[in-house]
């Protein structure tokens, strides 16, 4: 009667696909055994040596490049990715204030470095408007830039010029202004070019006229087109 352990061993070997063990010689009274030649085990293939990344770069740089069939120098199979574009940095913030004085159909604008327009400046503007034949009470407002403190938004020159231009357009439309007088070159630079709107005159600032009264003669010559316009 066969050994139970041998039967289980043969079953396990069958499941693994391994040939059963057989005797070297036929035993007396036993059935002849079928012998299959066992192949000799192959020697293990050695793994390729691991090259450090720094050494790999040196070897790649020293290795000769094979020319392509087209005669052009060979290039890498996988080009290096282009560097990511940097987000544009916000412009440096600027700060300024402009006084807006409306007298009748005239809009007077002047940059005020102190941040407040004085009574003497408003009185001088009112006197110039009266000399042009406009004798109404002045309406004084002020434009301050920046209008907020959010540094994530653009607070530079271009944004300031656009916001100031919108302020001037709104004032001229609401007050039905027929002429725009820019008191000082700095105010003209802040405003930039407006494609539409009333005609403009650029002359000296009131703070310069108060400091140097002789400038009033030049300012009066600059305002002559408004005087001729009022007499029509």
C-alpha positions as a Markdown table, in Angstrom:
| # | Residue | x | y | z |
|---|---|---|---|---|
| 1 | Unk | 0.0 | 0.0 | 0.0 |
| 2 | Unk | 1.6 | 3.3 | -1.0 |
| 3 | Unk | 2.6 | 5.8 | 1.7 |
| 4 | Unk | 0.1 | 8.6 | 2.2 |
| 5 | Unk | 2.9 | 11.1 | 2.5 |
| 6 | Unk | 4.3 | 10.0 | -0.8 |
| 7 | Unk | 0.9 | 10.4 | -2.5 |
| 8 | Unk | 0.5 | 14.0 | -1.2 |
| 9 | Unk | 4.1 | 14.8 | -2.2 |
| 10 | Unk | 3.4 | 13.6 | -5.8 |
| 11 | Unk | 0.2 | 15.7 | -5.9 |
| 12 | Unk | 2.0 | 18.8 | -4.8 |
| 13 | Unk | 4.7 | 18.2 | -7.4 |
| 14 | Unk | 2.1 | 17.7 | -10.1 |
| 15 | Unk | 0.5 | 21.0 | -9.2 |
| 16 | Unk | 3.8 | 22.8 | -9.4 |
| 17 | Unk | 4.7 | 21.1 | -12.7 |
| 18 | Unk | 7.7 | 19.3 | -11.3 |
| 19 | Unk | 8.6 | 15.8 | -12.4 |
| 20 | Unk | 8.4 | 13.1 | -9.7 |
| 21 | Unk | 11.5 | 11.6 | -8.1 |
| 22 | Unk | 12.4 | 8.3 | -9.6 |
| 23 | Unk | 14.9 | 5.7 | -8.6 |
| 24 | Unk | 18.2 | 5.3 | -10.4 |
| 25 | Unk | 17.6 | 1.6 | -11.0 |
| 26 | Unk | 14.4 | -0.5 | -11.4 |
| 27 | Unk | 13.4 | -2.1 | -8.2 |
| 28 | Unk | 12.7 | -5.8 | -8.1 |
| 29 | Unk | 9.0 | -6.6 | -8.8 |
| 30 | Unk | 8.2 | -2.8 | -9.6 |
| 31 | Unk | 7.0 | -1.4 | -12.8 |
| 32 | Unk | 9.8 | 0.2 | -14.9 |
| 33 | Unk | 10.3 | 3.9 | -14.2 |
| 34 | Unk | 10.3 | 6.6 | -16.9 |
| 35 | Unk | 13.4 | 8.7 | -16.7 |
| 36 | Unk | 13.5 | 12.2 | -18.1 |
| 37 | Unk | 16.8 | 14.0 | -18.5 |
| 38 | Unk | 17.0 | 17.0 | -16.2 |
| 39 | Unk | 18.5 | 20.1 | -17.8 |
| 40 | Unk | 21.5 | 21.7 | -16.1 |
| 41 | Unk | 20.6 | 25.0 | -14.3 |
| 42 | Unk | 21.7 | 28.1 | -16.1 |
| 43 | Unk | 24.1 | 30.5 | -14.4 |
| 44 | Unk | 22.4 | 33.7 | -13.1 |
| 45 | Unk | 22.6 | 36.8 | -15.4 |
| 46 | Unk | 24.5 | 39.5 | -13.5 |
| 47 | Unk | 22.6 | 42.8 | -13.0 |
| 48 | Unk | 23.9 | 45.9 | -14.8 |
| 49 | Unk | 26.0 | 48.1 | -12.6 |
| 50 | Unk | 24.2 | 51.1 | -11.0 |
| 51 | Unk | 25.8 | 54.4 | -12.2 |
| 52 | Unk | 25.3 | 57.4 | -9.9 |
| 53 | Unk | 23.4 | 60.4 | -11.5 |
| 54 | Unk | 26.4 | 62.7 | -11.3 |
| 55 | Unk | 28.6 | 60.1 | -13.1 |
| 56 | Unk | 25.9 | 59.4 | -15.7 |
| 57 | Unk | 25.8 | 63.1 | -16.7 |
| 58 | Unk | 29.6 | 63.1 | -17.1 |
| 59 | Unk | 29.5 | 59.9 | -19.2 |
| 60 | Unk | 26.7 | 61.3 | -21.4 |
| 61 | Unk | 28.6 | 64.6 | -21.9 |
| 62 | Unk | 31.8 | 62.7 | -23.0 |
| 63 | Unk | 30.0 | 60.1 | -25.2 |
| 64 | Unk | 30.3 | 61.0 | -28.9 |
| 65 | Unk | 27.1 | 61.9 | -30.7 |
| 66 | Unk | 26.2 | 59.8 | -33.8 |
| 67 | Unk | 25.4 | 62.0 | -36.8 |
| 68 | Unk | 21.9 | 61.6 | -38.2 |
| 69 | Unk | 21.2 | 60.3 | -41.7 |
| 70 | Unk | 20.1 | 63.8 | -42.9 |
| 71 | Unk | 23.5 | 65.2 | -42.1 |
| 72 | Unk | 22.2 | 67.4 | -39.3 |
| 73 | Unk | 23.6 | 67.1 | -35.8 |
| 74 | Unk | 21.8 | 64.6 | -33.7 |
| 75 | Unk | 19.5 | 66.0 | -31.0 |
| 76 | Unk | 18.2 | 64.4 | -27.8 |
| 77 | Unk | 15.2 | 62.2 | -28.1 |
| 78 | Unk | 13.3 | 64.0 | -25.3 |
| 79 | Unk | 14.0 | 67.8 | -25.3 |
| 80 | Unk | 14.1 | 69.5 | -22.0 |
| 81 | Unk | 10.8 | 71.1 | -21.0 |
| 82 | Unk | 10.7 | 74.9 | -21.4 |
| 83 | Unk | 10.8 | 76.9 | -18.1 |
| 84 | Unk | 7.4 | 78.0 | -16.9 |
| 85 | Unk | 6.6 | 81.6 | -17.7 |
| 86 | Unk | 6.6 | 83.8 | -14.6 |
| 87 | Unk | 3.5 | 85.8 | -13.8 |
| 88 | Unk | 3.9 | 89.5 | -14.5 |
| 89 | Unk | 4.8 | 91.4 | -11.3 |
| 90 | Unk | 2.4 | 94.3 | -10.4 |
| 91 | Unk | 3.6 | 97.8 | -11.1 |
| 92 | Unk | 5.0 | 99.9 | -8.4 |
| 93 | Unk | 2.2 | 101.8 | -6.7 |
| 94 | Unk | 2.0 | 105.6 | -7.2 |
| 95 | Unk | 0.2 | 108.1 | -5.0 |
| 96 | Unk | -1.2 | 111.6 | -5.9 |
| 97 | Unk | -4.2 | 113.8 | -5.4 |
| 98 | Unk | -5.9 | 116.2 | -7.8 |
| 99 | Unk | -8.2 | 119.0 | -7.0 |
| 100 | Unk | -11.3 | 119.4 | -9.2 |
| 101 | Unk | -13.0 | 122.8 | -9.3 |
| 102 | Unk | -16.1 | 123.3 | -11.5 |
| 103 | Unk | -17.2 | 126.9 | -12.1 |
| 104 | Unk | -20.0 | 127.2 | -14.6 |
| 105 | Unk | -19.0 | 125.4 | -17.9 |
| 106 | Unk | -15.3 | 125.3 | -16.9 |
| 107 | Unk | -13.5 | 122.4 | -15.2 |
| 108 | Unk | -10.2 | 123.3 | -13.5 |
| 109 | Unk | -7.8 | 120.5 | -12.5 |
| 110 | Unk | -4.6 | 120.8 | -10.4 |
| 111 | Unk | -2.4 | 118.2 | -8.7 |
| 112 | Unk | -2.0 | 119.0 | -5.0 |
| 113 | Unk | 1.2 | 117.4 | -3.5 |
| 114 | Unk | 0.0 | 118.4 | 0.0 |
| 115 | Unk | -3.2 | 116.4 | -0.5 |
| 116 | Unk | -5.4 | 119.5 | 0.3 |
| 117 | Unk | -6.3 | 122.4 | -1.9 |
| 118 | Unk | -6.0 | 125.8 | 0.0 |
| 119 | Unk | -8.6 | 128.6 | 0.1 |
| 120 | Unk | -6.1 | 130.9 | -1.7 |
| 121 | Unk | -5.9 | 128.4 | -4.6 |
| 122 | Unk | -9.7 | 128.2 | -4.9 |
| 123 | Unk | -10.0 | 132.0 | -4.7 |
| 124 | Unk | -7.5 | 132.4 | -7.5 |
| 125 | Unk | -9.3 | 130.0 | -9.7 |
| 126 | Unk | -12.6 | 131.8 | -9.0 |
| 127 | Unk | -10.9 | 135.1 | -9.9 |
| 128 | Unk | -9.6 | 133.7 | -13.3 |
| 129 | Unk | -13.1 | 132.3 | -14.1 |
| 130 | Unk | -14.6 | 135.7 | -13.2 |
| 131 | Unk | -12.2 | 137.4 | -15.6 |
| 132 | Unk | -13.5 | 135.1 | -18.3 |
| 133 | Unk | -17.0 | 136.2 | -17.6 |
| 134 | Unk | -18.1 | 133.2 | -15.5 |
| 135 | Unk | -19.3 | 134.3 | -12.1 |
| 136 | Unk | -20.7 | 131.3 | -10.3 |
| 137 | Unk | -19.9 | 129.5 | -7.1 |
| 138 | Unk | -17.1 | 126.9 | -7.3 |
| 139 | Unk | -17.8 | 123.2 | -6.7 |
| 140 | Unk | -14.7 | 121.6 | -5.3 |
| 141 | Unk | -14.0 | 117.8 | -5.2 |
| 142 | Unk | -10.9 | 115.8 | -5.0 |
| 143 | Unk | -9.5 | 112.7 | -6.7 |
| 144 | Unk | -7.1 | 110.5 | -4.6 |
| 145 | Unk | -5.0 | 107.6 | -6.0 |
| 146 | Unk | -4.9 | 104.9 | -5.0 |
| 147 | Unk | -8.6 | 104.5 | -4.2 |
| 148 | Unk | -7.9 | 101.2 | -2.3 |
| 149 | Unk | -5.0 | 99.4 | -0.6 |
| 150 | Unk | -5.3 | 96.0 | -2.3 |
| 151 | Unk | -1.7 | 95.3 | -3.4 |
| 152 | Unk | -2.9 | 92.3 | -5.5 |
| 153 | Unk | -4.5 | 94.8 | -8.0 |
| 154 | Unk | -2.5 | 97.1 | -10.3 |
| 155 | Unk | -1.7 | 100.4 | -8.6 |
| 156 | Unk | 0.8 | 101.7 | -11.2 |
| 157 | Unk | 0.9 | 104.5 | -13.6 |
| 158 | Unk | -1.3 | 103.0 | -16.3 |
| 159 | Unk | -4.1 | 102.0 | -13.8 |
| 160 | Unk | -3.9 | 105.5 | -12.2 |
| 161 | Unk | -4.2 | 107.2 | -15.6 |
| 162 | Unk | -7.2 | 105.1 | -16.6 |
| 163 | Unk | -9.0 | 105.8 | -13.3 |
| 164 | Unk | -8.2 | 109.5 | -13.4 |
| 165 | Unk | -9.5 | 109.7 | -17.0 |
| 166 | Unk | -12.8 | 108.1 | -16.0 |
| 167 | Unk | -13.1 | 110.6 | -13.2 |
| 168 | Unk | -12.6 | 113.5 | -15.5 |
| 169 | Unk | -15.1 | 112.2 | -18.1 |
| 170 | Unk | -17.7 | 111.7 | -15.4 |
| 171 | Unk | -17.2 | 115.3 | -14.1 |
| 172 | Unk | -17.4 | 116.9 | -17.6 |
| 173 | Unk | -20.6 | 114.9 | -18.4 |
| 174 | Unk | -22.3 | 115.5 | -15.1 |
| 175 | Unk | -21.5 | 119.3 | -15.0 |
| 176 | Unk | -21.8 | 119.8 | -18.8 |
| 177 | Unk | -18.3 | 121.3 | -18.9 |
| 178 | Unk | -17.3 | 123.0 | -22.2 |
| 179 | Unk | -13.6 | 123.5 | -21.4 |
| 180 | Unk | -10.9 | 121.8 | -19.4 |
| 181 | Unk | -8.1 | 123.8 | -17.8 |
| 182 | Unk | -5.1 | 121.8 | -16.5 |
| 183 | Unk | -3.2 | 123.9 | -14.0 |
| 184 | Unk | 0.4 | 122.5 | -14.1 |
| 185 | Unk | 2.3 | 120.1 | -16.4 |
| 186 | Unk | 2.1 | 117.4 | -13.7 |
| 187 | Unk | -1.7 | 117.3 | -14.0 |
| 188 | Unk | -1.5 | 117.0 | -17.8 |
| 189 | Unk | 0.8 | 114.1 | -17.5 |
| 190 | Unk | -1.5 | 112.3 | -15.0 |
| 191 | Unk | -4.4 | 112.7 | -17.4 |
| 192 | Unk | -2.7 | 111.6 | -20.6 |
| 193 | Unk | -4.5 | 111.8 | -23.9 |
| 194 | Unk | -8.3 | 111.7 | -24.0 |
| 195 | Unk | -9.7 | 111.0 | -27.4 |
| 196 | Unk | -12.9 | 112.7 | -26.7 |
| 197 | Unk | -14.2 | 115.5 | -24.4 |
| 198 | Unk | -14.0 | 119.3 | -24.3 |
| 199 | Unk | -11.0 | 121.2 | -25.5 |
| 200 | Unk | -8.2 | 121.6 | -22.9 |
| 201 | Unk | -5.7 | 124.3 | -22.0 |
| 202 | Unk | -2.5 | 123.6 | -20.1 |
| 203 | Unk | -1.1 | 126.5 | -18.1 |
| 204 | Unk | 0.8 | 127.2 | -14.8 |
| 205 | Unk | -0.4 | 125.9 | -11.5 |
| 206 | Unk | -2.0 | 128.1 | -8.9 |
| 207 | Unk | 0.6 | 127.3 | -6.2 |
| 208 | Unk | 3.3 | 128.6 | -8.7 |
| 209 | Unk | 1.3 | 131.7 | -9.4 |
| 210 | Unk | 0.9 | 132.4 | -5.7 |
| 211 | Unk | 4.6 | 132.0 | -5.2 |
| 212 | Unk | 5.5 | 134.0 | -8.3 |
| 213 | Unk | 2.8 | 136.5 | -9.3 |
| 214 | Unk | 4.5 | 137.4 | -12.6 |
| 215 | Unk | 3.2 | 134.1 | -14.0 |
| 216 | Unk | -0.3 | 135.4 | -14.0 |
| 217 | Unk | 0.4 | 137.4 | -17.2 |
| 218 | Unk | 1.4 | 134.2 | -19.0 |
| 219 | Unk | -1.6 | 132.3 | -17.6 |
| 220 | Unk | -3.9 | 135.1 | -18.9 |
| 221 | Unk | -2.5 | 134.8 | -22.4 |
| 222 | Unk | -3.1 | 131.0 | -22.2 |
| 223 | Unk | -6.7 | 131.6 | -21.3 |
| 224 | Unk | -7.5 | 134.0 | -24.2 |
| 225 | Unk | -9.1 | 131.2 | -26.4 |
| 226 | Unk | -11.7 | 130.7 | -23.6 |
| 227 | Unk | -12.4 | 134.5 | -23.5 |
| 228 | Unk | -13.0 | 134.6 | -27.3 |
| 229 | Unk | -15.2 | 131.5 | -27.0 |
| 230 | Unk | -17.3 | 133.2 | -24.3 |
| 231 | Unk | -17.9 | 136.3 | -26.4 |
| 232 | Unk | -19.3 | 134.4 | -29.4 |
